[in-house]
Structures are given as structure tokens and as C-alpha cells.
Amino acid sequence: ADAMFDSTSGYGYDDKGRDTLDEIWARVMGAEAALVRHNIVSGTHALTIGLFGLLRPNDIMFSIAGKPYDTLEEVIGISGNPGDGSLKDFGVSYMQTELVESGFDFEAIGKALRENAGKVKMVFIQRSKGYLNRKTLTVEEIGEAAKFIHELSPDTYVVVDNCYGEFVETREPTAVGADMIIGSLIKNPGGGMAETGGYIAGTARAVELAS
């Protein structure tokens, strides 16, 4: 409707345009809920919102596709100065496993989840190979990992860095069990036209926490 393109004032409550866009985005991504905002300035910004939204002191973030993008190192606390506000500063621990030739190392993942039962709040998957010398992960592979993780640790969030992965298959990771996917509008979703923006999509609870 025309009214959805009107400007808003104040706190922006009951913004029909924004709420409808979120609903459309959730539907496209095969998710329960979504938020998509022009004032998310990059994929790293969107990922930071998602990570800080879900993780709490004494939680463990577990990356199962090797090290995430370099830009997330200071967010996680792998590098950077102590006290700058990383997840590590807030008491969140980090661990990772590497991919094997066949894909995810399910033996290592299972071992880590059992040894840290109840502590791994988030399993993190970077879908794109990024700067690493490995293959990009398919939606089917991510779905298999999500099923495996949820069976072993039902309360663990499976979070996917979906940057560069959007719309290259007919489904997104949220359609096969991921609790949250995160990406940037300046990559695939913006089609080269969007100058800014990012999104988070997933279960209603996960998106609520990020929002």
C-alpha cells in the first residue's frame, strides 16, 4: 500500500512498511521471523547484532567450519585489545573445529558438544569459503549439521553467516533447521544496487533476542 512508503516519526512504532518488509523477508527466507534494516551498515555489523543478541556470559560459541571472517575476530575476542567490548570481554568463550574433506567433522563436533554439554549456546557456520581455501557449504550440508546438533544439544542455536550465499539455491539454511541466518544487503540480496543494509532471519525467539 502507498502508506507503507510514508515516512515515520518518533519511535517508529506500528511502522506498517517496516513490519510488512520483515514479514516478506521471513517468507522469502523460509523463516518464522526476520528483521531487515537499512541502518545495518555491513555484514559484520549484522553478525555482531546476532552474536550479542544470543550469547550471554559463560556461554560458548562453537564455530564448526573453521575460523570466521577476519572482521569477526575482534568481535569474538580472538584478536584485538582486551576491554574493547568483545564477546570474550563479556565472558563468552570461543572454540572451533575445522572442516574435513567430506565436509563437517561430525565426530569432532559431537565430541565437543558432549564434553561441553549445556554450555555451547551457539554453533556458528560460515557458509561462504570467504578467504579460506575450502569449499562453500550447501544448504543440504548445513541442514544435516543442524539436525545433528539439535539432536545432541536441543537448546543450542545454529547460526549461519549467510553472506554471499543468498539466492544461489532455492532454499536458505533457515528452511532446513538453522535457527538464525545473517547477511548484508550490499551483497547478493541488494543485487549491486543497495548501498547499505543488513538482515537477520530465523526462529521467532532468536530474531526477538537480536532485535
Helices and strands as residue ranges (DSSP letters): G 2-5, H 16-29, E 33-37, H 43-54, E 60-63, G 70-72, H 73-76, G 88-90, E 93-96, H 106-115, E 120-126, H 139-152, E 157-161, G 173-176, E 180-184, G 188-190, E 198-202, H 204-210
